Amino acid sequence: MLLPLLLPLALVVVPASDGGPAPQEGTRPLAPEGRSLTPLADHVLLLVLDDIGMDAVSCYPGAAPDARTPVLDGLAERGVRFDRVWSNPACSPTRATVLTGRFGFRTGVGSVKALGSEGLRPEEVSIAESLRRARPGVRTAFLGKWHLGPTEEQGPIAQGFERFRGTSGNLRVKTRPRPYFEYDERSGRSTETSTRERYATSAVVDDALEAIRDFGPDPWLVIASFHAAHTPFHAPPEALHSRTLEGTPKLQARAHFMAMVDALDHEIGRLLEGIAPETLERTQVIVLSDNGTASKAQYKERPLRLGKGSLYEDGIRVPMISAGPAVVGPSRVSSALINTTDLFTTIHELLGASPAPEALDSVSFVGELSGSAAGRRAWAFAERFQSEPPPSRWPAVDRYTVTDGRFKLTVDLLGDAVRLHDLSADPQEHVNLLKGEELPEEAAEAKRALEEVVERSLKRAAVMAARAAADAPADTGETADDQAPEGDDR
């Protein structure tokens, strides 16, 4: 049973079965289900990037010197650049949080390797289903990489989207010799595939523009889910980038990766230019990456931990930029804590709809778009785990991290590792405060508060395991899991 409590400036929803999330503040009271709020935008265009960390987007402080993304930089100048957004360390878990507003321990999507035929369970309420329930006139389209299950019951149409064209997962060399240029894709509800010969990044833009034109003046949510810059690295069409590429993608991974980012930035520019000015004026554009840059594609001179796949900051702290009519005062930077779960409620509020109560872990960041500091999330959370096969409903969360914005607690139950970092003094997470002889009182208090968040938010079995892990010796370095090799499926 769900017990929603609608409070001024706060939304607290507590599920009796698993302890519920610790309270998080919202930006304003939400309308009762079935009643609309005042829309802040007529349309929302969500652009999901793949494996692109903050190092690859040139408007971010600390971006690598070879990063050049003029289109994304221009969006940041017209809108808000978010600096403290947490995803999950791999593709599918992050996408599940965006589409459901729920952490992975609720949906069961905690990794890609364990995804198999399970994917996103059909009973999960997707953002498209929730919008249809709250505001039936909103049109929805999902275009590009899905990666949340290959079956018809798990596809975008079954999950409530009106329109879908794209791939079930990544583009892979095993199925095509030039996978970004020739690949198998699905359309609509069917799982039958057909071959498409169009550069994948450009194809997603083509399909997004077609959907936007077909939707006309109706309110809409269009999600353009790009494959770039996920492996396999390659040389994009020459018209889409200006880099001189030498050697093979295997030997020159960073250069080819950055060419793919350039091509993506170019095509996002084509997408925005292809939208009628009067439509774009009423469209809130949100650009988000699903996780950090893969270690093999990191800039070689840049200090880093492990990137994609890890719970270090460069694995889960991702770029997000938003521009459009909901922004008050352009060219701003927000340091507010945001989880990728928060896209769910935010998009609803932008379109004047009340989100489904099942979106337990979603907090609107609309206030950040308007310049208000009210309603900020008190903590952010990320996780990684292997899903349990049916009939088990709830997985055991074996690796997770939680932060209050300054202190960050990371627990690896498999490696008996517990880390506490002060991100303000140690942004590269080199100093584990738990290894010192005495934990400073301020850090000790933060640790207690973060442990309370975990206890109130995670499944009871995982909490008990976390308590046992807290008594284990402090971690002495990276775990074997952190060093897991990249694969085509992640």
N, C-alpha and C positions, 0 to 999 in steps of 0.2 A: 504494500500500500504506500502511496506517495502522499506526503503531507506538505503541500506548498503553503508558505506563509508570505503574503504580499505586504511588504512594509515600505514606508517612505524611504526612498533612496537605497533600498536593499531588497534582494530576492534570496530567500533561504529555502532550499528544498531538501528535505531529509528523507531518504528511503529507509524504511525500518529494517531492511534485510542486511545492509552492508555498512551501516554507520553513517553514511552520507558525507558530503564535503563539509569542511569547516566553512563558516559563513564568509561570503564574499559580497562586497558591496556592488550594487548596480548603479547606473547613472540616473535613473528615474523610475517611478513605479510603472510596471507593465500593465497593459490593459487586460481585463479578463479575457479568457479564451473566446474567440469568435468576434471580438470587437477590435477595431483598428485604432492604432495611434496615428498621429499626423505624420505622413511620410516626409522624410527629409530629402529623398531623392526619388525620381520616378523609376530609375533603373540602377542595377548594381552589376558591374563587370569585375569578376574575380579572376585574376591571372595567377595560376599556380606554377611556380618554377621548380625545376627538379635538380637537387644537389648543388644549389648555388648559394654559397655562404656570403657573409658580409665582406669577405676579402675580395670578392669578385664584382662588387657593385661600387662604382667609384665615388659616389656621394657619401659613403660611410667613412668615418674617421678610422684610420688604420687599414684602409683598403690597400691592396697591393698596387705598386706603381704601374703594373701592366693592365690594370682594370680601367676600362673606358665604356661607360654606359650612359650616353647622353640622353637617351629617351627616359630612362628611369630617373636620372638626375633631374630632368625637366619636370617629371611628375612630383618629385620631392620639393622642387622650388615652388610648385603651384599648390602643394598640399602639406602633408605631415609625414616626416620620416620617423619611424619607430625604432628605438635602439635596444629595447629589452623584451623581445618577443621570443618565447620558448615554444619549440615544436617537440617532436619526438626524434630520436636519432636515425630513423629510417622512414622510407616512403609511405607504405600502407598505413602504419599506425597514425602518422600525422594526418593523412587524408581522412581517416575514419573520425578523428577528433573534429575536423572542420565540418564534416557532413552530419555529425550527430550532436555536437556540443558536449560530448561525454569522453571521459578519460578511457584509455584502453582497457583498464581492468574491469570496466563495465561492459564494453563491447566485445572483449575477447581478442581484439586485434592489437597484438603487442610486438609483432615481428612480421617479416615477409617470408622467411624460410618456413615458418609454421603455418602459413596462410592456407596452402593447399586448396581444397575445394570448399573450405569453410567460409573464408572471406567475411564480409560484413553480414551479420545474420539478418534475414529478411524482416524479422520483427522489430529491428531497430528503426526508429522514426528519423528519416533523413530530413535535411533542410528543405528539400523540395516537397516532401509530404507535409511537413509542418506549415510551409507557406501556403500550400493548397488548402489546408484546413483553416488557417487564420485569415487568409485573403485570397479567395479562389480565383481572382482575376489575374494573378501574377503568373506570367509565362516563365518557363524554366528550360534551360538547355545545359547539357554537360558534353563538352567536346574535348577529345584528346585521350590522355592516359587515365584509365579508371583504376586498375590495380587493387580492387577490393572484392575480387571473386569472379570466376569465369562463367558461372552458370547464369541462366536466364533469370532465375529468382533473385540473384544478387546484382544484376546489372542496373544501370542508371534508370531505365524505364520502369522496371519493377520497383525501384526505390523512389519513384515518384516524379522523375524528370520527364518532361514532355518530349524532349528531343535528345538524341544521343548519336554521335558518330565518333569513333575512335578505336583504341586498342584495349584489350583486357589488361595488358601489363606493359612491360618494357619492350623496347625494340632490341632484338637479339641477333647476334651473328649466327647462332646455331640454326636459325630458321631462314635467314636471308643473307647473302654475301655483302650487300650494301643496305643494312637495315633501316637507316634513316631516309633512304631514297626509294626503297621498295619494301612493302610490309603488308601484313594481313590486318584488316580492320573490320569492325562490326558496325552495324547501323541499326538503330531502333531496338526492338526487343530481342531480335533473333541473335543466336550465338553463331550463326553461320558467318563466315568471313569471306571477304573478297580482297583481291590484290589492289593496292593503290601505289601509283608511281608519282609521288609528289613529295618534295622535301618536307619531312614531318612537321617542323616548326611552322613552315608556310601553310601547310594543310590545316593546322589548327586555326590559324588566323583566317583562312578562307572560310572555314565552317562557322567560325564565330560571326564574321561579317554577314554571312548568309542568314544565320539565325536572327541576328539583330534587325536586318532588313525585313525578314518575314514577320517578326513580332510587331513591327511598326510602333504606334504610339502606346501600346499596352505596357503596363509595368512589367519588368522582367528581371530575372537573375540569369546571367550567362556565365558559366564557369569554363574558362579556357585553360585546360590542364596540359601543359607542355611536357614533352619528353626531355627536352634539353635542360641542363647539360649533362644528363645521365650518360654513362657508358652505353655503347661503344664510342670512344672519342674518334673524331673524323674531321676531315676538311669540309666545311659547309660550302654551298655554292659561292663562287667568287663575288657575285654581286651583293652578297649579304655581309661581307667582312673585308677588311683591308690589310690583314696580317700576312706576313711572309712566312709560310709554313715550310719548315725543312725537316727532313727525317720522317719517321713513321709515328703515328699516334702513340704507339707503345713506348717509344723512346723519347718522344717530345709531348708527353701528356698535357702539361700545363699550357703549352702554346695552342694545341688543338682544342683543349677545353675552353680557353679564352676566346678562340675564334667562334666556337659554338655559342658562347655568351654574347659576343658581338652580333651574331646572326639573330639571336633571340631578341636582343634589344632593338635591332633594325626592324624586325617583323612586328614587334609590339608597337613601334612607331607607325608602321603601315596600318595596323589595326585601328589605332586611335584616329589616324587621318581618314580612314575609310568610314568612320561613323559620322553621320550628318551632324553639323555643328549644333543645331538646335537639340538634337538627341544627346550629344556628348555633354552639353551644358547641364543636363539634368541627370547625368550618369555619375554615380560614385564608383571610381576605379580603385581597386585594391590589388596590390601586387604582393605576393607572399611566396617564400621558398619553403619547401617541405623539410629540409634539414641542411646541415652544413656541407661544405665542399669535401669531397672524398680526399683522403690523405694523398693519394697518388697525383692529384691535380692541384695540390696546394703550391703556392709560390715558395720557391726553395729558400729564399732569404727571410721568410716571415716566421717569427716564433709561433709555434702552434703546439697543441697537444696531439690529438688523434683524428679530429674531424668527424666526418660522417660515421655513424655506427657507434659512437661513444657518447657518454653522458657529460663529457666536458663541454665547456661553453662553445667551442668551435664545432661541436657536433649538433647542438640543439638551439643555439641562439642564432636566429635567422633574420634576414632582412625583410621588412614589410614597409610599404609606402602606400599612402592613400591620398587621392585628390578628387575633388568634386564638390557638389553643392553643400554638403554637410560640413565642409571645412570653413572655419572662421579664422581669418588671419593666416595667409599662406606662408610657406617656407619656414615651418616650425619643426622642432624636434621634440618628441615625447620620450621620456625615460620611464614611463609607467610600465609596470609588469603586465605582460599580456601572455596568455596561453593561446595556442591555435584553436582550442575549444571555443574561444570567445568570438570567433568569426560568426558562429551560428546566431547568437542573440543579436550581435551588432547588425548583421544583414537584415534580420527581421525588423529591428528598430528603424533602420534606414528606409525600409519599404513600408513602414507603418503597420507592422503586424506583430502580434504577440507570439513569442516562441512556444513551442511545445514544452510542457512541463517535464518531459523526459530529458531535456537538455540540462542536466543537473549541474554541469561543470562549466557553464558558459556565462560570462559576465560581459555585458556590452561595454565597448570602449568608445561609444559615440561621444562621450564627454571629452575625450582626448582630441577628437576632430574639431570640436567647437572651442577648445582651449580651456575647458574646465578641468580642474584637478579633483573635483568631487567624484566619488564612486570608484576610486582606483582599487584594483585587486590587491589583496594583502600578501598573497604568495603565488608562486608559480610552481608547476609540477611537470615532470617528465619521467618516462619509464621505458623499460625494455624487458620483454619476457617472452617465453615460448608458450603458445596457447596450448591448453589441454584438449585432447580430443573429446568428442561427444561420449557419454551424455553429460560430462562436466560442463557447467554453465560459467563458473567463475574461475579464472586462472590464478595461480599463485604469482604475485608480482615479485620477481627475484632481483631486479635491479631498478632502482628509482632514485630520483633526486628532487629536492624541494628547496626553494629559496625565498627569503623575505626581501630580496633586492640587494642586500649586502652580504649576508651569510648564506652559504649553500651547503646543505647536508646531502651527501651521496652514500647510498647503501648498496652493496653488492652481496647478496645473500649466498651466491654461488662461490664467490672468492673470499668470503669472510672478510670483506673490506668495508671500512667505514671511513669517510673523509669529511672534514669540515673545512671550508675555505672562506676567507674574508675577501670577497671579490673586489671590494674597494681598494684594498691594499695589495692584492695578489690576483689580478685579472687573469693571469695565465694558469692559475691553480697549481702552483708548484709547492706551496707550503700547506701541508696538512696540519691544522692546528691541534688535532688529537694526538700528534706525535710528540708534542712538547711535554715538558715535565709537569706544567700546570696550565690549565686552560683559563684564560682571562675571564673574569666574571661576565663581561658583556657577551663574549662568545658562548659561554656556558648557558646563559639565559636564552640566547638565540637558539642554541641547540635544543634546549628543552621545549621552546615554543614550536620549533619545526617538527620535533618528534610528536608533539600534540597534534599538529596538523595531519601528520601521517596516520596517527591512531584514529583520528576522526574521519579519515578519508579513504583508507584502504580496507580491503577485506580483512576480517579478524584473523584468519590464518596467517596472512602475510604480516600482520602487526606482531603476532607472537614470534614469528621468525625474525622480525626486525629487532625485537627486544633481545633475542639470543645473540644476534649479530653484533649488537651494540656492546656486548661484553667480550667480543673477540678482539684479538690484537689489532691495533691500527694498521691500515694498509701501508705497505712500503713502496708501492709503485703501481704501474698500470696492471690491470688484470689480464688474463688470457682473453677474456671476452672483449675488453677494450681493443685488443690487438687483432681481432678477428679480421680475416682478409675480405676485401671487397668482392662482391659477386654480382652477376648480371641481374639477379632478382631483387637486390636491395634498393 
